Amino acid sequence: MLLIAGSCIGAGMLALPILTGLAGFFPAVCILAVAWAFMTFTGLLLVEVNGWFKGQVNLVSMAADALGEKGRLIAWFSYLFLFYSLLVAYTVVSGSIFSAILASVLGWTVSPSVASIFFTLFFGVIIYLGTRPVDLLNRLLMIGLITAYLGMIGCGLFKIHPDYLLHAAPASMLLALPTLVVSFGFQNMIPSLVAYLGGDFRRMRLTILGGGGIIFVIYVVWIMLVLGVVEYPAILESYEQGAEATGALRSALGSSAVSHFAQGFAFFAIVTSFLAQGMTLTHFLADGFGTKPNRKNLLWFCSLAFLPPLVFALYYPNMFFKALNLAGGVFAMILFGILPVLMVWVGRYRRKHATPYRVFGGKTALLIALGCSLFVIICELMRK
């Protein structure tokens, strides 16, 4: 459960209060519950697909088995573009966060673009050094992330204005849906977790339900804190400027302890997300090119993983929310919404695969999930 929760807690949290704040707190909780239920269902579908195989598999090989070469290619490119979009988002927001930290801690005035370059090069080198350094650094960062979150919540709850939470504009709820999808995106971990639990599908089901429940509570409390402290005009201004939530929180509270915890939380969230997704992408590229991610060729794959997002972030610095919405609204929906439904449909009703676990709902639930996936994609494309 904690592995599921840890994979979701990250930079996506920085955008949630701003995007959901346009609709208001109570509509935000409703759309958050919908995203949680939908992504939990599609995650369980991938658990069912895992039951067809012996040993550990990955999403691309699962799609290839059920849907053939076209399925493999769709999964491959969706996975690639999803993680490129996420890295663009992380690189963009790292500039403003790091420049603010350098100014407040060291008194240095550094532009966001220079801070983004330093951020990418420094942590890109950590990823190049291998999984072990990333693992050790990530453990320390996660301790900092949890400490900052608890400190921020503990201090900030006493500064909430209940009347701020009464704002409601339900028409804006769909704007946040793509980012909410990414925020519950743990499906890429499922093959590894099934193998780790020795194919115990009952425990795997409890892991997904419990881990998703933990994340839901964390998100609700986080959104309540920001929307209860920051007035709606400041939320709207942050959205228009492409700024993340901790910046609005610091502006509303000045130099209080909550603002310092918020700044630390933003730092740890960005770095842990960048390390996890960056390492995943470099290993995926190595696998896609049929080579092992060793020290000799990892430099090329790190360059291929980090330089395009960095260039894009430098030329389009207002792309934080757009990149997250693109990742969630299109690529995550293809990879974690449409493909699981199609794979289960083919495996269940055409090939009659035997599996020790079967998700509830039958064809009706599969059609609803497919419709929800297409709805999110259409909403995102029409909004563009």
Backbone hydrogen bonds, N-H to C=O, Kabsch-Sander energy under -0.5 kcal/mol:
donor,donor_aa,acceptor,acceptor_aa,energy
5,A,1,M,-2.6
6,G,2,L,-3.1
7,S,3,L,-1.8
8,C,4,I,-0.9
8,C,5,A,-0.7
9,I,5,A,-2.2
11,A,269,A,-0.7
13,M,10,G,-1.6
14,L,11,A,-1.5
15,A,11,A,-0.5
15,A,12,G,-1.0
16,L,12,G,-1.1
19,L,15,A,-2.4
20,T,16,L,-2.9
21,G,17,P,-1.3
22,L,18,I,-0.8
22,L,19,L,-0.6
23,A,20,T,-1.0
24,G,20,T,-1.5
26,F,165,L,-0.6
28,A,24,G,-1.9
29,V,25,F,-2.2
30,C,26,F,-1.7
31,I,27,P,-2.3
32,L,28,A,-2.3
33,A,29,V,-2.0
34,V,30,C,-1.7
35,A,31,I,-2.2
36,W,32,L,-2.3
37,A,33,A,-2.5
38,F,34,V,-2.5
39,M,35,A,-2.5
40,T,36,W,-2.2
41,F,37,A,-2.0
42,T,38,F,-2.2
43,G,39,M,-1.8
44,L,40,T,-2.1
45,L,41,F,-1.7
46,L,42,T,-1.5
47,V,43,G,-1.4
48,E,44,L,-2.0
49,V,45,L,-2.1
50,N,46,L,-2.1
51,G,47,V,-1.0
51,G,48,E,-0.7
52,W,49,V,-1.9
53,F,50,N,-1.6
55,G,53,F,-0.5
62,M,58,N,-2.2
63,A,59,L,-2.3
64,A,60,V,-2.2
65,D,61,S,-2.0
66,A,62,M,-1.9
67,L,63,A,-3.0
68,G,64,A,-1.4
71,G,67,L,-0.8
72,R,68,G,-2.0
73,L,69,E,-2.3
74,I,70,K,-2.4
75,A,71,G,-2.5
76,W,72,R,-2.5
77,F,73,L,-2.6
78,S,74,I,-2.4
79,Y,75,A,-2.4
80,L,76,W,-2.0
81,F,77,F,-2.8
82,L,78,S,-2.4
83,F,79,Y,-2.0
84,Y,80,L,-1.9
85,S,81,F,-2.4
86,L,82,L,-2.0
87,L,83,F,-2.2
88,V,84,Y,-2.1
89,A,85,S,-2.1
90,Y,86,L,-2.5
91,T,87,L,-2.4
92,V,88,V,-2.4
93,V,89,A,-2.2
94,S,90,Y,-1.7
95,G,91,T,-0.9
95,G,92,V,-0.8
96,S,92,V,-0.8
97,I,93,V,-1.8
98,F,94,S,-2.8
99,S,95,G,-2.2
100,A,96,S,-1.6
101,I,97,I,-2.1
102,L,98,F,-2.6
103,A,99,S,-1.7
104,S,100,A,-2.2
105,V,101,I,-2.7
106,L,102,L,-1.3
107,G,102,L,-0.8
108,W,102,L,-1.9
110,V,108,W,-0.8
115,A,111,S,-2.3
116,S,112,P,-2.2
117,I,113,S,-1.9
118,F,114,V,-2.4
119,F,115,A,-2.5
120,T,116,S,-2.5
121,L,117,I,-2.5
122,F,118,F,-2.7
123,F,119,F,-2.2
124,G,120,T,-1.7
125,V,121,L,-1.8
126,I,122,F,-1.4
127,I,123,F,-1.8
128,Y,124,G,-2.1
129,L,125,V,-1.8
130,G,126,I,-0.5
130,G,127,I,-1.1
134,V,130,G,-1.5
135,D,131,T,-2.8
136,L,132,R,-2.5
137,L,133,P,-2.4
138,N,134,V,-2.6
139,R,135,D,-1.8
140,L,136,L,-1.4
141,L,137,L,-2.3
142,M,138,N,-2.5
143,I,139,R,-1.7
144,G,140,L,-2.0
145,L,141,L,-2.7
146,I,142,M,-2.6
147,T,143,I,-2.3
148,A,144,G,-2.7
149,Y,145,L,-2.2
150,L,146,I,-2.6
151,G,147,T,-2.5
152,M,148,A,-2.5
153,I,149,Y,-2.6
154,G,150,L,-2.8
155,C,151,G,-2.1
156,G,152,M,-2.4
157,L,153,I,-2.0
158,F,155,C,-0.7
159,K,156,G,-2.1
160,I,157,L,-0.8
161,H,228,G,-3.5
164,Y,161,H,-1.7
165,L,161,H,-0.7
165,L,162,P,-0.9
166,L,163,D,-1.2
167,H,164,Y,-1.0
169,A,23,A,-3.6
172,S,169,A,-2.6
173,M,170,P,-1.9
175,L,172,S,-0.9
176,A,172,S,-0.6
176,A,173,M,-1.3
177,L,173,M,-0.6
177,L,174,L,-0.5
180,L,176,A,-2.2
181,V,177,L,-2.0
182,V,178,P,-1.6
183,S,179,T,-2.0
184,F,180,L,-0.9
184,F,181,V,-0.9
185,G,182,V,-1.9
186,F,184,F,-1.4
189,M,186,F,-2.1
190,I,187,Q,-1.2
193,L,189,M,-2.3
194,V,190,I,-2.7
195,A,191,P,-1.8
196,Y,192,S,-2.2
197,L,193,L,-2.3
198,G,195,A,-1.4
199,G,194,V,-2.7
200,D,197,L,-1.1
201,F,199,G,-1.2
204,M,200,D,-1.8
205,R,201,F,-2.1
206,L,202,R,-1.9
207,T,203,R,-2.3
208,I,204,M,-2.1
209,L,205,R,-2.4
210,G,206,L,-2.9
211,G,207,T,-2.7
212,G,208,I,-2.4
213,G,209,L,-1.8
214,I,210,G,-2.2
215,I,211,G,-2.0
216,F,212,G,-2.3
217,V,213,G,-2.0
218,I,214,I,-2.3
219,Y,215,I,-2.7
220,V,216,F,-2.4
221,V,217,V,-2.3
222,W,218,I,-2.1
223,I,219,Y,-2.8
224,M,220,V,-2.4
225,L,221,V,-2.1
226,V,222,W,-2.1
227,L,223,I,-2.7
228,G,224,M,-1.6
229,V,225,L,-0.9
229,V,226,V,-0.8
230,V,226,V,-2.9
234,A,231,E,-0.6
235,I,231,E,-1.6
236,L,232,Y,-2.7
237,E,233,P,-2.2
238,S,234,A,-2.2
239,Y,235,I,-2.1
240,E,236,L,-2.3
241,Q,237,E,-1.8
242,G,238,S,-0.7
242,G,239,Y,-0.9
243,A,238,S,-2.7
245,A,14,L,-2.9
247,G,244,E,-0.6
248,A,244,E,-1.0
249,L,245,A,-2.1
250,R,246,T,-2.5
251,S,247,G,-2.1
252,A,248,A,-1.9
253,L,249,L,-1.7
254,G,250,R,-1.6
256,S,253,L,-0.9
260,H,256,S,-1.4
261,F,257,A,-2.4
262,A,258,V,-2.6
263,Q,259,S,-2.1
264,G,260,H,-2.2
265,F,261,F,-2.7
266,A,262,A,-2.3
267,F,263,Q,-1.9
268,F,264,G,-2.5
269,A,265,F,-2.6
270,I,266,A,-2.2
271,V,267,F,-2.2
272,T,268,F,-2.4
273,S,269,A,-1.8
274,F,270,I,-2.7
275,L,271,V,-2.7
276,A,272,T,-2.2
277,Q,273,S,-2.8
278,G,274,F,-2.4
279,M,275,L,-2.1
280,T,276,A,-2.1
281,L,277,Q,-2.4
282,T,278,G,-2.3
283,H,279,M,-2.2
284,F,280,T,-2.2
285,L,281,L,-2.6
286,A,282,T,-2.1
287,D,283,H,-2.3
288,G,284,F,-2.6
289,F,285,L,-1.9
290,G,287,D,-1.1
291,T,286,A,-2.8
294,N,292,K,-2.3
298,L,294,N,-1.9
299,L,295,R,-0.5
301,F,297,N,-1.5
302,C,298,L,-2.7
303,S,299,L,-2.1
304,L,300,W,-2.3
305,A,301,F,-1.8
306,F,302,C,-2.5
307,L,303,S,-2.0
310,L,306,F,-1.8
311,V,307,L,-2.6
312,F,308,P,-2.4
313,A,309,P,-2.5
314,L,310,L,-2.2
315,Y,311,V,-1.7
316,Y,312,F,-1.7
319,M,316,Y,-1.2
323,A,319,M,-2.9
324,L,320,F,-1.9
325,N,321,F,-2.7
326,L,322,K,-2.4
327,A,323,A,-2.4
328,G,324,L,-2.4
329,G,325,N,-3.7
330,V,326,L,-1.6
331,F,326,L,-1.2
332,A,327,A,-3.2
334,I,330,V,-1.9
335,L,331,F,-2.6
336,F,332,A,-3.1
337,G,333,M,-1.1
338,I,333,M,-2.8
339,L,334,I,-2.3
341,V,337,G,-1.3
342,L,338,I,-2.4
343,M,339,L,-2.8
344,V,340,P,-2.3
345,W,341,V,-2.4
346,V,342,L,-2.4
347,G,343,M,-2.6
348,R,344,V,-3.1
349,Y,345,W,-2.2
350,R,346,V,-1.4
351,R,346,V,-2.6
353,H,347,G,-3.0
362,G,359,V,-0.6
364,T,361,G,-0.6
365,A,361,G,-1.3
366,L,362,G,-1.6
367,L,363,K,-2.5
368,I,364,T,-2.2
369,A,365,A,-2.4
370,L,366,L,-2.4
371,G,367,L,-2.5
372,C,368,I,-2.4
373,S,369,A,-2.1
374,L,370,L,-2.3
375,F,371,G,-2.2
376,V,372,C,-2.2
377,I,373,S,-1.9
378,I,374,L,-2.7
379,C,375,F,-2.5
380,E,376,V,-2.1
381,L,377,I,-2.5
382,M,378,I,-2.8
383,R,379,C,-2.1
384,K,380,E,-1.7
